[in-house]
Amino acid sequence: MSIPNVKRYKITAADGDTASVMAVIPKNGDLEAYLRDVSARFDWKSWKDAKANVSKVRVGQQKQKKAK
């Protein structure tokens, strides 16, 4: 079940990294001010650490043993 009216926005750090944020903005809300505030509050250091820790190494397919 999804939340209605949720949109994905991209925010950019000072060094050029980008992240995506999902939010519901009111009709009369200032989108640019909201995205500037989110970008300033976003924890870029932990985001970069988490991004660096995700490394998928595929070794190859393993044959499964049949249990008798």
BAFI-3210 file (N, C-alpha, C; in Angstrom, 3 decimals, decimal comma, padded with zeros to 6 digits):
// residues 68
n [1|2|3|4|5|6|7|8|9|10|11|12|13|14|15|16|17|18|19|20|21|22|23|24|25|26|27|28|29|30|31|32|33|34|35|36|37|38|39|40|41|42|43|44|45|46|47|48|49|50|51|52|53|54|55|56|57|58|59|60|61|62|63|64|65|66|67|68]
n.u [000,841|000,653|001,559|-000,526|000,122|002,871|006,033|009,164|012,177|015,257|018,166|021,107|024,450|027,069|029,456|028,698|027,471|024,476|021,244|018,125|014,945|011,853|008,755|005,762|004,499|002,747|000,085|000,404|002,991|006,492|008,557|011,302|012,483|011,963|013,487|016,084|016,290|016,063|018,327|020,306|019,903|020,277|022,076|024,919|027,405|026,980|025,379|027,155|028,952|027,300|026,671|029,171|029,640|027,986|028,618|028,408|029,504|029,762|030,336|029,775|027,665|026,569|026,465|023,703|023,350|021,678|019,446|019,147]
n.v [-001,171|002,131|005,545|008,205|010,895|011,141|012,191|011,855|013,493|014,929|015,692|017,687|017,583|019,771|018,957|017,720|015,206|013,234|012,563|010,882|011,974|011,279|012,837|014,586|017,452|020,339|022,076|024,891|025,116|026,018|024,680|024,861|026,079|024,120|021,942|023,031|023,262|020,557|019,480|020,788|019,739|017,042|014,058|013,768|012,540|010,035|008,911|008,644|006,838|004,582|004,076|003,388|001,009|-000,835|-003,288|-005,409|-008,508|-010,757|-014,064|-016,289|-018,835|-021,314|-024,797|-026,616|-029,041|-032,131|-033,319|-036,509]
n.w [000,000|-000,901|-000,167|-000,962|-003,285|-002,875|-003,821|-005,513|-004,889|-005,916|-004,117|-003,711|-002,612|-001,345|-002,476|-004,790|-004,719|-005,018|-003,672|-003,127|-002,025|-000,559|-000,408|000,694|-000,484|000,461|-001,378|-001,472|-000,663|-000,587|-002,769|-003,512|-001,246|000,650|-000,355|-000,177|002,611|003,389|002,161|003,602|006,150|005,803|006,514|005,258|005,666|006,990|005,019|002,875|004,038|004,398|001,749|000,785|002,111|000,955|-001,021|-003,573|-004,375|-006,865|-007,082|-008,598|-010,013|-007,813|-007,517|-006,417|-003,908|-004,106|-001,789|-000,493]
ca.u [000,000|001,496|001,018|-000,865|000,750|004,290|006,887|010,593|012,954|016,700|018,885|022,515|025,365|027,988|030,516|028,152|026,744|023,026|020,435|016,714|014,100|010,441|008,006|004,489|004,572|001,418|-000,130|000,931|004,333|007,603|009,351|012,733|012,896|011,936|014,627|017,291|016,297|016,335|019,723|021,137|019,722|020,587|023,333|025,680|028,522|026,500|024,884|028,325|029,470|026,388|026,808|030,465|029,600|027,201|029,397|027,939|030,493|029,167|031,385|029,340|026,610|026,974|025,573|023,041|023,389|020,381|019,314|018,488]
ca.v [000,000|003,319|006,805|009,019|012,204|011,150|012,363|011,699|014,672|014,742|016,762|017,662|018,073|020,810|018,350|017,175|013,950|013,383|011,583|011,103|012,123|011,155|013,736|015,147|018,908|020,966|022,825|026,252|025,056|026,444|023,484|025,181|026,307|022,816|021,137|023,624|022,899|019,118|019,272|021,269|018,857|015,657|013,570|013,315|011,684|008,663|008,431|008,208|005,627|003,475|003,799|002,735|-000,329|-001,731|-003,768|-006,739|-009,244|-011,991|-015,040|-017,189|-019,728|-022,503|-025,928|-027,043|-030,486|-032,732|-034,098|-037,801]
ca.w [000,000|-001,002|000,329|-002,129|-003,480|-002,537|-004,986|-005,250|-005,240|-005,801|-003,448|-004,060|-001,587|-001,807|-003,284|-006,028|-004,539|-005,046|-002,962|-003,403|-000,845|-000,887|000,467|000,255|-000,352|000,336|-002,613|-001,375|-000,100|-001,430|-003,027|-003,507|000,143|001,316|-000,804|000,410|004,028|003,479|001,788|004,704|007,310|005,446|007,074|004,096|006,071|007,193|003,741|002,110|004,678|004,080|000,328|000,586|002,703|000,114|-002,158|-003,942|-005,148|-007,370|-007,320|-009,660|-009,573|-007,070|-007,734|-005,209|-003,692|-003,900|-000,562|-000,761]
c.u [000,891|000,780|000,682|-000,123|002,210|005,081|008,334|011,318|014,424|017,299|020,367|023,339|026,284|029,074|029,997|027,437|025,239|022,375|018,987|015,932|012,663|009,647|006,673|004,569|003,154|001,303|000,517|002,347|005,394|008,559|010,846|013,251|012,939|013,157|015,947|017,421|016,640|017,799|020,660|021,061|020,169|021,960|024,160|026,787|028,062|025,948|026,034|028,927|028,607|026,501|028,113|030,449|028,812|028,043|028,977|028,996|029,846|030,294|031,027|028,257|027,208|025,973|024,989|023,110|021,975|020,398|018,552|017,851]
c.v [001,240|004,543|007,676|010,359|012,264|011,268|012,247|012,932|014,364|015,957|016,581|018,244|019,128|020,234|017,632|015,847|014,214|012,253|011,869|011,087|012,009|011,985|014,109|016,637|019,467|021,814|024,201|026,277|025,479|025,260|023,768|025,391|024,994|021,985|021,700|023,231|021,427|018,833|019,717|020,336|017,419|015,271|012,941|012,361|010,237|008,078|007,922|006,941|004,419|003,085|003,060|001,296|-001,320|-002,107|-005,210|-007,390|-010,557|-012,931|-015,935|-018,102|-020,936|-023,613|-026,340|-028,561|-030,995|-033,555|-035,376|-038,324]
c.w [000,000|-000,449|-000,882|-002,116|-003,062|-003,832|-004,562|-005,765|-005,057|-005,111|-003,735|-002,930|-002,192|-002,712|-004,527|-005,888|-004,537|-004,267|-003,305|-002,098|-001,311|000,112|-000,164|000,550|-000,465|-000,931|-002,570|-000,810|-001,098|-001,589|-002,936|-002,081|000,907|000,930|-000,283|001,874|004,212|003,165|002,896|005,905|007,064|005,974|005,958|004,476|006,255|005,893|002,881|002,693|004,345|002,613|000,039|001,099|001,853|-001,094|-002,431|-004,827|-005,566|-007,753|-008,495|-009,135|-008,870|-007,361|-006,390|-005,118|-003,473|-002,632|-000,870|000,476]
res [m|s|i|p|n|v|k|r|y|k|i|t|a|a|d|g|d|t|a|s|v|m|a|v|i|p|k|n|g|d|l|e|a|y|l|r|d|v|s|a|r|f|d|w|k|s|w|k|d|a|k|a|n|v|s|k|v|r|v|g|q|q|k|q|k|k|a|k]
***
